[in-house]
């Protein structure tokens, strides 16, 4: 196979790809920084204002309440009042239940539904998010802190660590928002969240079997094997009273949920079911004195508003790292759930929420919560769904809920003395069953098997290991997948769609035809140090495969290799070196490298590195069609010249 003779004829006509003009480094750096951290240009409205209005706009950015409060009216308040009372009826029993899940005093669940919603109402950008405690974060706090400090043997220190972990969660969340680092949370992919939430929900349900069966002693481990072993080695201690009462209320809760799903207008039936269960269960225990027959009750709940807990934060060395680790991990989970829920409902109502602004709001409400005897809060899906279905219009529904909880704390806490723990367990189980999204897992299997494996890995890691292990497995698999995409980018062969100048993948379009003497390859990713070596080897293999086909089928010998660079958004010095090395390899094989549709960054770096000069600007084309046309022209001209030379010799 001979070298391509560039002098056999002069190429004509197609528009050449220009090298973009040089820009100052600081200007380019500033633009890249802005695109990375401020892609949505959040201060656009502030910059357009002048004088005092700019100050007002800045306050409005950090406190969205100022924007909707000025337009607020009685009509909106009626809707928010109904929604707020409705979610309060769900928040009160859920708050008490989830606090028990975190091994904390039940009243902390009520405290956490009072102060944080008020802070979020001022700083949050979602109209539908209902703030409160969540089961998964509660379980994480309980499992991680219990490994270091016993909540029964040293309850005071355990409580301090819970507040400290909440403080660190708030600082971490607010820092991510202020530093515009919200994209870090995106490493928890949808598949990861589905698997992790499903696994955590399964673990939470398993933990509730202790109360549902009336057991006094239970394993502190959360994995499936330990829980099953603990349950079936104590069959002689099962209490039929707890089983019957718990199963009855669980059936009632699931029945109301099913009814509300079938009849969406009656959403309030399932929303009111937890509070109804608490009231009915308390009356039943009070009238029958069931607490004397093995039914455990909440007992005394402290009356009054949140006590200040600033002085309870524990920063001493032996426990600082435990609180910090717990705070960061639970903070990430809370952020992922809260932002995902907020975006989902914003999509339904066709408005936008700022993820970084939400992080600041979550962070500030948890910092404020840690100062006022609250533990970690976010935007739970179940409560937000009720808020949405109840017809909320603004974040005022959170304020209404907070005032309803305040009235409960001031006057109604003694009424919860006889509330059976088994009812709280039934409430938790019914809520958790909704988090096991098997339909989403089936969808992942049908659409993307790798995503399904990520989901399954997270689920199995949580169920058979621990919540932390499941989270680590899910994140590691997700990051490995990202690295795999970067390190092993897709390259495909393009062919011509008949009677057109369109070039598409031959494996996707069977009618696409190969061009004799020309191999067209498309690179579908940026070219970095991580994939430069792979791309060089992959291009060589494509050429080897093409030449084998040519020998087998007796077609025109290969002369040109066109690289479609349209999808190559950026390139580093390793990528530039790869193109230089590929050029040398092709020269040795008698082939000419041709580039089609390179972007401005690629042209700039090729020019500065002198690789553009080595390839030749005449071999850089605006489109694949232009490149193919020029190659065909060269092939035809060379062939005609060779024929004329042969005739002259004869």
Backbone torsions as a table, in degrees:
resi	resn	phi	psi	omega
1	UNK	NA	115.9	-175.1
2	UNK	-81.2	163.7	176.7
3	UNK	-68.6	151.2	177.7
4	UNK	-71.0	126.6	-179.5
5	UNK	-88.9	104.7	-176.6
6	UNK	-75.3	-11.4	-176.1
7	UNK	-99.7	4.6	-175.4
8	UNK	-67.1	-26.2	174.5
9	UNK	-167.7	159.9	178.2
10	UNK	-85.7	133.9	177.2
11	UNK	-78.8	149.1	-178.2
12	UNK	-114.5	155.1	145.0
13	UNK	71.1	-38.7	-169.8
14	UNK	-67.3	153.2	179.4
15	UNK	-61.6	136.2	-179.1
16	UNK	-88.0	156.6	178.6
17	UNK	-85.5	119.2	-176.5
18	UNK	-80.1	155.6	170.1
19	UNK	-84.5	124.2	-176.1
20	UNK	-64.7	152.6	179.8
21	UNK	-65.2	150.7	-179.2
22	UNK	-69.2	137.4	175.9
23	UNK	-117.4	150.2	178.5
24	UNK	-59.0	143.2	-177.4
25	UNK	-58.9	-44.2	-177.0
26	UNK	-63.0	-36.8	178.2
27	UNK	-64.8	-45.6	179.5
28	UNK	-64.6	-43.0	179.7
29	UNK	-62.1	-43.2	-180.0
30	UNK	-63.8	-41.5	179.7
31	UNK	-65.5	-41.9	177.9
32	UNK	-65.1	-39.4	178.6
33	UNK	-64.1	-43.1	179.1
34	UNK	-63.4	-42.0	-179.0
35	UNK	-67.6	-31.1	-179.5
36	UNK	-75.7	-47.4	-172.3
37	UNK	-102.5	-21.0	-178.9
38	UNK	-131.1	54.2	-177.2
39	UNK	-64.8	-25.1	-178.4
40	UNK	-94.2	2.2	-179.8
41	UNK	47.8	64.4	-171.3
42	UNK	-65.8	-24.1	-176.8
43	UNK	-97.0	19.2	-179.4
44	UNK	-57.8	-46.9	-178.1
45	UNK	-69.0	-34.2	-179.5
46	UNK	-67.0	-41.9	-178.2
47	UNK	-65.9	-29.2	-177.5
48	UNK	-77.8	-13.9	-179.5
49	UNK	-92.0	164.2	180.0
50	UNK	-131.6	151.1	174.2
51	UNK	62.1	-134.8	-176.3
52	UNK	-66.4	-28.7	179.8
53	UNK	-65.4	-28.5	177.1
54	UNK	-67.2	-39.0	177.6
55	UNK	-64.3	-43.2	178.3
56	UNK	-61.9	-41.7	179.0
57	UNK	-64.0	-37.7	178.3
58	UNK	-65.0	-43.5	177.3
59	UNK	-64.1	-38.3	179.6
60	UNK	-65.1	-34.2	179.3
61	UNK	-63.7	-45.3	-178.1
62	UNK	-84.2	-19.4	178.6
63	UNK	-129.5	79.2	-177.3
64	UNK	-56.5	-19.3	178.5
65	UNK	-57.4	-33.0	-179.2
66	UNK	-63.0	-27.5	-178.5
67	UNK	-75.1	-49.4	-176.5
68	UNK	-84.8	-19.6	-179.8
69	UNK	-66.4	-33.9	-179.1
70	UNK	-68.4	-21.0	-179.2
71	UNK	-106.5	7.2	-172.7
72	UNK	-75.4	142.2	-179.1
73	UNK	-141.5	179.3	-176.9
74	UNK	-64.3	-36.7	-179.8
75	UNK	-61.0	-43.4	178.0
76	UNK	-67.8	-38.1	-177.7
77	UNK	-64.8	-36.0	178.8
78	UNK	-59.5	-44.7	179.1
79	UNK	-65.0	-44.4	-179.3
80	UNK	-68.2	-31.8	178.8
81	UNK	-64.4	-46.1	179.0
82	UNK	-62.8	-45.7	-179.4
83	UNK	-63.5	-42.3	-178.4
84	UNK	-64.0	-42.9	178.3
85	UNK	-66.0	-38.3	-179.9
86	UNK	-63.9	-46.6	-178.6
87	UNK	-73.1	-24.9	175.5
88	UNK	-65.3	-36.8	178.5
89	UNK	-64.6	-24.6	176.4
90	UNK	-90.2	-36.4	-174.9
91	UNK	-66.8	-36.6	-175.8
92	UNK	-64.6	-54.9	178.6
93	UNK	-67.6	-36.3	178.4
94	UNK	-65.7	-41.7	-180.0
95	UNK	-59.7	-45.1	178.2
96	UNK	-63.2	-41.9	-177.7
97	UNK	-65.5	-46.7	-175.5
98	UNK	-71.0	-29.7	175.6
99	UNK	-63.7	-40.2	176.1
100	UNK	-62.8	-34.8	179.0
101	UNK	-64.7	-32.5	179.0
102	UNK	-88.0	7.9	-178.1
103	UNK	61.6	33.3	-180.0
104	UNK	-112.7	159.9	176.1
105	UNK	-57.1	136.2	-176.1
106	UNK	-55.2	-32.0	-176.7
107	UNK	-64.9	-23.0	177.9
108	UNK	-63.9	-27.9	175.7
109	UNK	-64.9	-34.7	176.5
110	UNK	-74.9	-41.7	175.8
111	UNK	-55.3	-41.0	-175.7
112	UNK	-73.7	-10.4	175.6
113	UNK	-102.3	12.2	179.8
114	UNK	-111.8	-62.2	-175.2
115	UNK	-74.5	-52.6	-177.2
116	UNK	-55.4	-41.1	177.8
117	UNK	-61.2	-32.5	178.2
118	UNK	-66.8	-41.6	179.0
119	UNK	-66.1	-43.9	-179.1
120	UNK	-64.5	-37.1	-179.8
121	UNK	-59.1	-32.0	179.1
122	UNK	-81.6	-35.6	-169.4
123	UNK	-111.1	-16.5	-176.7
124	UNK	-80.4	152.3	-178.6
125	UNK	-104.5	-3.4	179.4
126	UNK	-89.1	137.4	177.3
127	UNK	-84.9	-18.2	-169.4
128	UNK	-112.2	-15.1	-175.8
129	UNK	-68.5	128.9	175.5
130	UNK	-108.1	119.9	-171.1
131	UNK	-85.5	143.0	175.8
132	UNK	175.3	-175.0	178.0
133	UNK	-77.3	156.9	179.9
134	UNK	-129.8	154.1	-174.0
135	UNK	-67.2	-43.7	-174.3
136	UNK	-64.8	-46.7	178.4
137	UNK	-64.4	-37.4	178.0
138	UNK	-62.8	-43.1	178.2
139	UNK	-62.9	-42.6	179.5
140	UNK	-61.4	-46.3	179.2
141	UNK	-60.2	-46.7	-179.3
142	UNK	-61.5	-44.6	-176.0
143	UNK	-73.4	-38.5	-176.3
144	UNK	-75.5	-41.6	-179.4
145	UNK	-74.6	-33.1	-178.0
146	UNK	-65.9	-22.0	178.2
147	UNK	-69.1	-24.7	-177.1
148	UNK	-104.4	-37.7	-176.3
149	UNK	-134.3	131.7	179.6
150	UNK	-78.2	125.9	179.2
151	UNK	-70.5	-17.0	179.1
152	UNK	-94.3	-38.2	-177.9
153	UNK	-82.9	-30.7	-179.6
154	UNK	-137.2	66.0	-174.0
155	UNK	-64.7	-32.6	-178.6
156	UNK	-64.7	-47.0	178.9
157	UNK	-66.9	-39.1	178.8
158	UNK	-60.2	-42.3	179.7
159	UNK	-64.5	-41.2	177.6
160	UNK	-61.6	-41.7	179.7
161	UNK	-67.0	-34.2	177.4
162	UNK	-64.1	-43.8	177.8
163	UNK	-65.4	-40.9	-179.5
164	UNK	-65.9	-41.7	177.3
165	UNK	-62.2	-39.1	177.0
166	UNK	-64.0	-40.4	177.4
167	UNK	-60.9	-47.0	179.8
168	UNK	-65.3	-36.1	175.5
169	UNK	-59.5	-45.8	-179.8
170	UNK	-63.7	-43.4	178.9
171	UNK	-62.6	-43.5	-179.8
172	UNK	-63.3	-46.1	-179.2
173	UNK	-64.6	-45.3	-179.9
174	UNK	-65.0	-38.0	179.2
175	UNK	-64.2	-42.1	177.5
176	UNK	-59.6	-41.8	-179.8
177	UNK	-69.1	-44.9	-178.5
178	UNK	-66.7	-36.3	-179.8
179	UNK	-87.7	4.0	177.8
180	UNK	58.8	41.8	-178.2
181	UNK	-107.0	27.1	-177.7
182	UNK	-62.1	-22.4	-178.9
183	UNK	-64.0	-17.3	178.2
184	UNK	-61.2	-37.3	-179.7
185	UNK	-64.9	-24.2	-178.9
186	UNK	-66.7	-13.3	175.4
187	UNK	-68.3	-15.8	169.7
188	UNK	-86.9	92.6	-176.4
189	UNK	-69.9	170.2	178.8
190	UNK	-59.2	-42.5	179.6
191	UNK	-63.3	-39.6	178.0
192	UNK	-61.7	-46.4	-177.5
193	UNK	-65.4	-41.7	179.2
194	UNK	-59.8	-47.7	-179.6
195	UNK	-67.4	-44.4	-178.4
196	UNK	-64.7	-46.4	-179.4
197	UNK	-64.2	-40.8	178.0
198	UNK	-63.3	-42.9	178.5
199	UNK	-66.1	-43.1	178.7
200	UNK	-63.7	-39.5	178.1
201	UNK	-63.4	-40.2	177.6
202	UNK	-62.5	-44.1	179.4
203	UNK	-63.8	-41.3	179.2
204	UNK	-61.7	-44.2	178.8
205	UNK	-61.4	-41.9	179.3
206	UNK	-63.1	-38.3	-180.0
207	UNK	-65.6	-29.9	-178.8
208	UNK	-74.9	-12.2	178.9
209	UNK	-64.3	-24.7	176.4
210	UNK	-57.9	-49.0	-178.6
211	UNK	-76.0	-39.7	-178.1
212	UNK	-61.9	-30.6	-179.7
213	UNK	-97.4	-2.6	177.5
214	UNK	73.5	29.4	-178.1
215	UNK	-82.9	144.2	179.2
216	UNK	-91.3	-34.8	-177.6
217	UNK	-117.3	139.1	-176.0
218	UNK	-150.9	154.5	-179.8
219	UNK	-65.8	147.1	175.6
220	UNK	-86.8	-10.4	177.3
221	UNK	-76.6	155.0	-178.8
222	UNK	-109.1	-6.1	-176.6
223	UNK	-73.4	156.1	-173.8
224	UNK	-58.9	-44.7	-175.6
225	UNK	-64.1	-45.1	179.8
226	UNK	-63.2	-40.7	-179.5
227	UNK	-66.0	-46.0	-179.9
228	UNK	-63.2	-39.2	178.6
229	UNK	-63.7	-43.0	-180.0
230	UNK	-64.1	-37.4	-177.9
231	UNK	-71.2	-48.4	-171.2
232	UNK	-84.9	-5.4	171.3
233	UNK	-92.0	-2.3	179.7
234	UNK	-125.1	31.8	-177.4
235	UNK	-60.5	-27.6	-179.4
236	UNK	-73.1	-11.2	-179.5
237	UNK	-104.8	3.0	177.3
238	UNK	-62.5	139.8	179.0
239	UNK	-107.7	117.9	-178.3
240	UNK	-64.6	-29.3	179.9
241	UNK	-62.5	-44.4	179.5
242	UNK	-66.6	-41.1	-179.2
243	UNK	-62.2	-46.7	-177.7
244	UNK	-65.7	-48.3	-177.9
245	UNK	-64.5	-45.4	-179.4
246	UNK	-65.4	-43.1	-179.9
247	UNK	-64.9	-37.0	-179.5
248	UNK	-64.8	-46.9	-179.6
249	UNK	-71.3	-33.6	175.9
250	UNK	-64.1	-42.6	177.0
251	UNK	-61.2	-42.4	179.2
252	UNK	-61.7	-45.0	-179.4
253	UNK	-64.8	-43.7	179.1
254	UNK	-67.0	-35.5	178.9
255	UNK	-65.4	-43.3	179.1
256	UNK	-66.5	-35.9	177.3
257	UNK	-65.5	-43.8	178.5
258	UNK	-60.8	-43.1	-179.9
259	UNK	-62.6	-43.7	-179.0
260	UNK	-67.1	-32.8	176.1
261	UNK	-68.0	-39.2	179.4
262	UNK	-72.9	-31.8	-179.0
263	UNK	-124.7	83.1	-174.2
264	UNK	-57.1	-25.4	179.3
265	UNK	-64.7	-23.8	-179.3
266	UNK	-100.9	38.9	179.9
267	UNK	-58.6	-29.9	-175.9
268	UNK	-66.6	-19.2	-180.0
269	UNK	-63.5	-49.9	179.5
270	UNK	-72.2	-30.5	179.1
271	UNK	-66.4	-37.1	-178.1
272	UNK	-86.4	-11.6	-174.8
273	UNK	-60.5	-42.8	178.9
274	UNK	-60.3	-45.6	179.4
275	UNK	-66.0	-38.1	176.5
276	UNK	-60.9	-40.7	179.0
277	UNK	-63.6	-41.5	178.9
278	UNK	-62.4	-44.4	-179.2
279	UNK	-64.7	-48.0	-178.8
280	UNK	-64.6	-43.1	179.7
281	UNK	-63.4	-41.1	178.8
282	UNK	-64.0	-43.7	178.5
283	UNK	-62.4	-41.9	-178.6
284	UNK	-63.0	-45.9	179.7
285	UNK	-65.3	-42.7	-178.6
286	UNK	-63.1	-42.2	-175.7
287	UNK	-76.7	-30.9	-175.7
288	UNK	-103.3	-2.3	-176.6
289	UNK	53.5	42.0	-176.7
290	UNK	-64.6	-19.1	179.0
291	UNK	-65.1	-18.4	177.0
292	UNK	-87.0	-1.3	-177.2
293	UNK	-123.1	32.4	173.3
294	UNK	93.0	-0.4	178.0
295	UNK	-89.3	114.3	-179.1
296	UNK	-77.9	141.7	-179.1
297	UNK	-122.5	165.8	-179.2
298	UNK	-63.4	-46.0	-177.4
299	UNK	88.2	-150.8	-173.7
300	UNK	-70.1	130.9	172.1
301	UNK	-116.3	127.9	-177.4
302	UNK	-64.0	135.3	-179.8
303	UNK	-90.8	145.0	176.6
304	UNK	116.5	169.1	-177.5
305	UNK	-78.9	174.0	-175.6
306	UNK	-56.8	124.5	171.7
307	UNK	-75.7	151.3	178.3
308	UNK	-70.1	136.4	-176.2
309	UNK	-126.7	18.5	-179.4
310	UNK	-58.5	-41.0	-177.6
311	UNK	-75.2	-7.9	-179.0
312	UNK	-89.3	-6.5	179.8
313	UNK	-66.1	133.6	-173.5
314	UNK	-108.1	109.6	-179.5
315	UNK	-115.3	15.8	-179.3
316	UNK	-73.3	147.3	-172.5
317	UNK	-53.2	-41.0	-174.7
318	UNK	-61.3	-28.7	-173.6
319	UNK	-118.8	-0.8	-176.9
320	UNK	-61.5	-46.3	-176.6
321	UNK	-67.3	-33.2	177.7
322	UNK	-63.4	-47.5	179.7
323	UNK	-65.0	-39.2	-179.7
324	UNK	-65.2	-47.8	179.7
325	UNK	-61.8	-46.1	179.1
326	UNK	-61.6	-42.4	-179.0
327	UNK	-63.2	-43.7	-177.8
328	UNK	-68.4	-46.2	-178.2
329	UNK	-64.3	-48.6	179.7
330	UNK	-67.1	-31.9	177.4
331	UNK	-64.0	-41.1	178.4
332	UNK	-63.3	-45.2	-179.9
333	UNK	-63.3	-43.9	-179.9
334	UNK	-62.9	-41.4	177.9
335	UNK	-62.7	-47.8	-177.9
336	UNK	-59.0	-45.3	-179.1
337	UNK	-68.7	-48.0	-176.0
338	UNK	-62.5	-44.8	-178.7
339	UNK	-69.5	-39.3	178.4
340	UNK	-62.4	-43.4	179.2
341	UNK	-65.0	-45.6	-179.9
342	UNK	-60.8	-43.2	179.8
343	UNK	-66.5	-36.7	-179.3
344	UNK	-61.0	-48.9	-178.0
345	UNK	-74.3	-29.2	174.6
346	UNK	-64.2	-36.9	177.7
347	UNK	-64.8	-39.4	179.3
348	UNK	-62.0	-37.1	-177.1
349	UNK	-99.9	5.3	174.1
350	UNK	60.5	49.7	170.2
351	UNK	-135.6	169.0	-172.9
352	UNK	-112.3	139.8	171.3
353	UNK	-117.8	142.8	-179.3
354	UNK	-87.7	115.1	-177.4
355	UNK	-59.4	-42.6	-179.5
356	UNK	-68.2	-36.2	177.0
357	UNK	-66.5	-36.9	177.1
358	UNK	-63.7	-38.1	178.9
359	UNK	-63.4	-40.4	177.4
360	UNK	-63.2	-42.7	-179.9
361	UNK	-63.8	-45.8	177.8
362	UNK	-60.4	-43.6	-178.7
363	UNK	-62.6	-46.0	-178.2
364	UNK	-67.0	-36.7	-179.2
365	UNK	-71.2	-30.6	177.1
366	UNK	-77.6	-33.2	173.8
367	UNK	-64.0	-47.9	177.6
368	UNK	-61.9	-37.0	179.0
369	UNK	-65.1	-39.0	-179.9
370	UNK	-66.8	-23.1	177.5
371	UNK	-84.0	-12.2	-174.0
372	UNK	-128.4	39.4	173.1
373	UNK	61.3	35.2	175.6
374	UNK	-110.9	156.5	170.4
375	UNK	-114.1	-176.8	-165.2
376	UNK	-53.1	132.3	177.1
377	UNK	-129.2	157.4	175.4
378	UNK	-155.8	-155.7	179.3
379	UNK	-109.1	91.0	-178.4
380	UNK	-67.0	145.7	-176.4
381	UNK	-65.4	-45.1	-174.8
382	UNK	-60.7	-45.3	-178.8
383	UNK	-69.5	-38.8	179.4
384	UNK	-67.6	-36.0	177.8
385	UNK	-64.0	-41.4	177.0
386	UNK	-63.9	-42.4	178.7
387	UNK	-59.9	-44.1	179.2
388	UNK	-64.4	-47.8	-178.8
389	UNK	-67.6	-25.9	179.4
390	UNK	-76.9	-6.4	174.8
391	UNK	89.0	30.7	179.5
392	UNK	-62.5	148.9	-179.6
393	UNK	-112.5	-32.7	-179.1
394	UNK	-142.9	-177.8	177.5
395	UNK	-72.3	-1.2	176.7
396	UNK	-59.3	-26.3	178.9
397	UNK	-60.5	-32.2	175.8
398	UNK	-66.6	-37.4	178.9
399	UNK	-66.7	-42.8	177.4
400	UNK	-60.5	-44.5	177.9
401	UNK	-60.5	-43.3	-179.2
402	UNK	-61.5	-40.6	179.0
403	UNK	-69.0	-34.2	175.9
404	UNK	-65.0	-40.9	177.1
405	UNK	-66.6	-38.2	178.2
406	UNK	-59.6	-44.4	177.9
407	UNK	-61.4	-39.9	177.7
408	UNK	-61.8	-44.9	-179.3
409	UNK	-64.8	-36.7	-176.6
410	UNK	-77.0	-35.1	-169.5
411	UNK	-127.9	-24.3	-166.1
412	UNK	-110.2	-4.9	-176.2
413	UNK	-59.8	-33.2	177.9
414	UNK	-60.5	-23.4	-178.8
415	UNK	-69.5	-16.6	-178.4
416	UNK	-90.9	4.8	-177.4
417	UNK	-57.2	-41.6	-175.2
418	UNK	-95.0	10.7	179.0
419	UNK	-66.9	121.5	-178.5
420	UNK	-72.6	138.0	178.8
421	UNK	-62.4	-28.6	-178.8
422	UNK	-65.3	-30.3	175.6
423	UNK	-69.0	-41.2	176.9
424	UNK	-61.9	-38.6	177.1
425	UNK	-64.7	-39.2	177.7
426	UNK	-64.2	-38.9	177.8
427	UNK	-63.2	-43.9	179.7
428	UNK	-63.7	-46.5	-178.3
429	UNK	-61.8	-44.2	-179.3
430	UNK	-62.9	-36.5	178.0
431	UNK	-71.0	-38.0	-176.6
432	UNK	-71.8	-32.4	179.6
433	UNK	-60.4	-28.8	177.2
434	UNK	-72.5	-17.8	179.4
435	UNK	-86.4	-13.1	177.6
436	UNK	-85.1	89.5	-172.2
437	UNK	-90.4	78.9	-178.3
438	UNK	-68.1	-28.2	178.5
439	UNK	-64.7	-39.5	177.2
440	UNK	-65.5	-37.8	178.4
441	UNK	-64.7	-42.2	177.0
442	UNK	-62.5	-41.2	178.5
443	UNK	-61.9	-41.1	177.8
444	UNK	-61.7	-41.0	178.9
445	UNK	-62.4	-39.8	-178.0
446	UNK	-72.4	-33.7	-173.2
447	UNK	-94.5	-46.0	-173.6
448	UNK	-147.5	107.3	-177.0
449	UNK	-64.7	-33.2	179.7
450	UNK	-66.0	-44.7	176.9
451	UNK	-60.2	-37.6	177.9
452	UNK	-63.4	-40.4	178.3
453	UNK	-64.1	-38.3	175.3
454	UNK	-60.7	-46.7	179.4
455	UNK	-60.7	-47.5	-178.8
456	UNK	-65.2	-39.9	178.6
457	UNK	-61.1	-42.9	178.1
458	UNK	-64.2	-43.1	-178.0
459	UNK	-64.0	-50.4	-178.0
460	UNK	-66.3	-35.4	178.1
461	UNK	-61.8	-40.6	179.0
462	UNK	-70.8	-46.2	-172.6
463	UNK	-71.9	-41.3	-176.0
464	UNK	-99.5	-11.3	177.2
465	UNK	-113.6	-98.4	175.7
466	UNK	-156.7	172.1	-179.9
467	UNK	-61.9	-40.7	-179.8
468	UNK	-65.8	-42.7	179.8
469	UNK	-62.6	-44.2	178.6
470	UNK	-60.3	-41.5	179.5
471	UNK	-65.2	-43.9	179.7
472	UNK	-63.0	-44.5	179.2
473	UNK	-59.3	-46.3	-177.9
474	UNK	-63.0	-45.1	-178.6
475	UNK	-67.3	-42.1	179.9
476	UNK	-62.1	-44.6	178.9
477	UNK	-62.8	-41.6	-179.9
478	UNK	-63.7	-43.9	-179.6
479	UNK	-67.2	-39.9	177.1
480	UNK	-61.0	-37.0	179.2
481	UNK	-66.5	-41.9	176.9
482	UNK	-60.6	-45.6	179.5
483	UNK	-62.8	-35.7	178.9
484	UNK	-65.7	-40.6	177.6
485	UNK	-63.0	-38.0	-178.7
486	UNK	-73.7	-44.3	-174.6
487	UNK	-78.3	-25.1	-179.2
488	UNK	-127.8	69.8	-177.9
489	UNK	-69.6	157.9	-179.0
490	UNK	-80.9	134.5	170.6
491	UNK	-124.8	137.4	-175.5
492	UNK	-135.2	154.9	176.4
493	UNK	-89.7	133.5	178.5
494	UNK	-104.6	150.0	175.4
495	UNK	-134.8	167.3	-177.0
496	UNK	-89.4	129.9	172.5
497	UNK	-74.6	123.8	-174.8
498	UNK	-51.9	141.7	177.0
499	UNK	62.2	34.5	178.3
500	UNK	-154.3	172.3	173.6
501	UNK	-104.9	21.4	-177.5
502	UNK	-94.3	136.8	179.9
503	UNK	-122.7	125.4	-176.2
504	UNK	-135.1	169.4	-178.2
505	UNK	-63.8	131.6	-177.8
506	UNK	-73.3	-24.2	178.6
507	UNK	-78.1	-18.8	178.6
508	UNK	-96.2	-33.5	-178.6
509	UNK	-117.6	98.4	-178.6
510	UNK	-59.6	-25.2	-178.1
511	UNK	-79.8	-11.3	179.8
512	UNK	-64.2	133.1	-173.6
513	UNK	-108.7	138.8	174.5
514	UNK	-71.1	149.3	178.9
515	UNK	-96.6	122.0	-178.9
516	UNK	-56.3	129.3	177.6
517	UNK	80.9	0.3	-175.7
518	UNK	-132.0	132.8	173.2
519	UNK	-113.9	123.1	-178.2
520	UNK	-109.2	119.6	179.8
521	UNK	-118.3	137.0	177.3
522	UNK	-109.7	129.3	176.4
523	UNK	-101.5	122.6	-171.1
524	UNK	-104.3	37.7	177.2
525	UNK	-165.6	164.9	170.5
526	UNK	-61.1	157.1	-179.7
527	UNK	-108.7	112.8	-177.4
528	UNK	-124.0	176.8	177.8
529	UNK	-59.0	-29.7	-176.4
530	UNK	-72.5	-24.9	-176.8
531	UNK	-122.5	0.1	-176.2
532	UNK	-61.2	-45.9	180.0
533	UNK	-63.3	-42.2	179.2
534	UNK	-62.1	-44.3	-178.4
535	UNK	-63.4	-39.1	178.2
536	UNK	-61.1	-45.9	179.6
537	UNK	-67.5	-38.2	-177.4
538	UNK	-67.8	-39.0	177.3
539	UNK	-63.0	-40.8	178.1
540	UNK	-62.6	-40.1	179.7
541	UNK	-67.4	-38.1	176.6
542	UNK	-60.9	-41.0	-180.0
543	UNK	-65.8	-43.2	177.7
544	UNK	-59.3	-45.1	179.6
545	UNK	-61.8	-42.0	-178.7
546	UNK	-66.3	-40.5	-179.5
547	UNK	-68.8	-33.3	174.9
548	UNK	-64.6	-41.0	177.3
549	UNK	-63.1	-39.1	-180.0
550	UNK	-63.4	-43.5	178.8
551	UNK	-63.6	-39.8	-177.5
552	UNK	-68.5	-42.7	-173.2
553	UNK	-98.4	-5.0	176.6
554	UNK	67.5	36.8	-179.0
555	UNK	-89.3	178.8	178.9
556	UNK	-60.1	136.1	-177.4
557	UNK	-63.2	151.4	-177.6
558	UNK	-74.4	131.4	-179.6
559	UNK	-124.3	-29.7	-173.6
560	UNK	-130.7	140.2	173.8
561	UNK	-120.2	111.7	-179.4
562	UNK	-97.0	126.2	175.5
563	UNK	-104.2	114.0	176.7
564	UNK	-80.0	110.4	-175.0
565	UNK	-99.3	14.4	-175.6
566	UNK	-60.5	-31.6	-178.5
567	UNK	-94.1	1.3	179.9
568	UNK	-88.1	95.7	-175.3
569	UNK	-75.2	-27.0	-178.9
570	UNK	-154.4	164.8	-178.0
571	UNK	-151.2	143.9	175.8
572	UNK	-109.4	-174.2	-175.4
573	UNK	-65.0	-32.0	176.6
574	UNK	-65.9	-37.2	177.6
575	UNK	-66.9	-39.3	177.3
576	UNK	-63.8	-43.1	178.1
577	UNK	-62.8	-36.2	178.5
578	UNK	-61.9	-43.5	178.5
579	UNK	-64.6	-37.8	177.6
580	UNK	-63.7	-45.5	179.4
581	UNK	-65.5	-39.9	178.2
582	UNK	-62.2	-40.0	176.5
583	UNK	-58.4	-44.4	-179.8
584	UNK	-66.6	-41.3	179.5
585	UNK	-62.3	-43.8	-179.4
586	UNK	-68.0	-35.5	177.4
587	UNK	-60.5	-41.8	179.5
588	UNK	-64.7	-28.8	-179.5
589	UNK	-92.0	4.6	178.5
590	UNK	75.5	28.4	-178.8
591	UNK	-117.2	154.9	178.8
592	UNK	-110.6	128.0	175.2
593	UNK	-83.6	137.6	-179.7
594	UNK	-131.5	133.7	178.2
595	UNK	-108.6	137.3	178.7
596	UNK	-123.3	132.9	173.6
597	UNK	57.0	46.9	174.7
598	UNK	-74.5	145.9	-179.9
599	UNK	-78.7	176.8	-175.0
600	UNK	-64.7	-39.6	-179.0
601	UNK	-66.1	-39.9	179.2
602	UNK	-62.9	-46.2	-179.3
603	UNK	-62.6	-40.2	-178.3
604	UNK	-62.6	-45.5	-176.4
605	UNK	-75.3	-34.0	175.1
606	UNK	-64.2	-37.8	-179.5
607	UNK	-68.8	-45.5	-178.1
608	UNK	-66.4	-32.5	-178.1
609	UNK	-86.5	-0.7	-178.8
610	UNK	69.7	5.9	177.7
611	UNK	-70.5	-31.2	177.2
612	UNK	-60.9	-40.3	178.4
613	UNK	-65.8	-38.0	179.8
614	UNK	-67.8	-43.1	179.0
615	UNK	-68.7	-39.9	-176.9
616	UNK	100.6	121.9	-177.7
617	UNK	-62.4	-25.0	-179.8
618	UNK	-69.4	-10.6	179.0
619	UNK	-105.3	18.6	175.4
620	UNK	-112.6	123.2	-173.8
621	UNK	-124.2	156.5	-177.6
622	UNK	-70.4	-39.4	-179.1
623	UNK	-135.8	165.1	175.1
624	UNK	-63.9	-37.4	179.2
625	UNK	-60.3	-43.8	177.6
626	UNK	-62.9	-41.7	-179.6
627	UNK	-62.7	-45.9	-179.9
628	UNK	-63.8	-41.9	-179.7
629	UNK	-60.9	-42.8	179.6
630	UNK	-67.4	-39.6	178.3
631	UNK	-65.0	-42.2	177.6
632	UNK	-63.2	-39.2	178.1
633	UNK	-61.9	-43.4	178.9
634	UNK	-65.1	-43.4	179.4
635	UNK	-61.7	-44.9	-179.3
636	UNK	-65.0	-43.1	-178.8
637	UNK	-64.9	-43.1	-179.8
638	UNK	-64.9	-40.8	-180.0
639	UNK	-64.1	-41.9	-179.9
640	UNK	-65.5	-39.7	179.1
641	UNK	-64.7	-42.0	179.3
642	UNK	-62.6	-40.0	179.2
643	UNK	-65.0	-41.7	179.1
644	UNK	-64.5	-38.7	178.8
645	UNK	-63.9	-41.6	178.7
646	UNK	-62.8	-43.3	-179.9
647	UNK	-62.3	-40.9	-179.6
648	UNK	-65.2	-38.1	178.4
649	UNK	-65.3	-38.6	178.8
650	UNK	-67.7	NA	NA
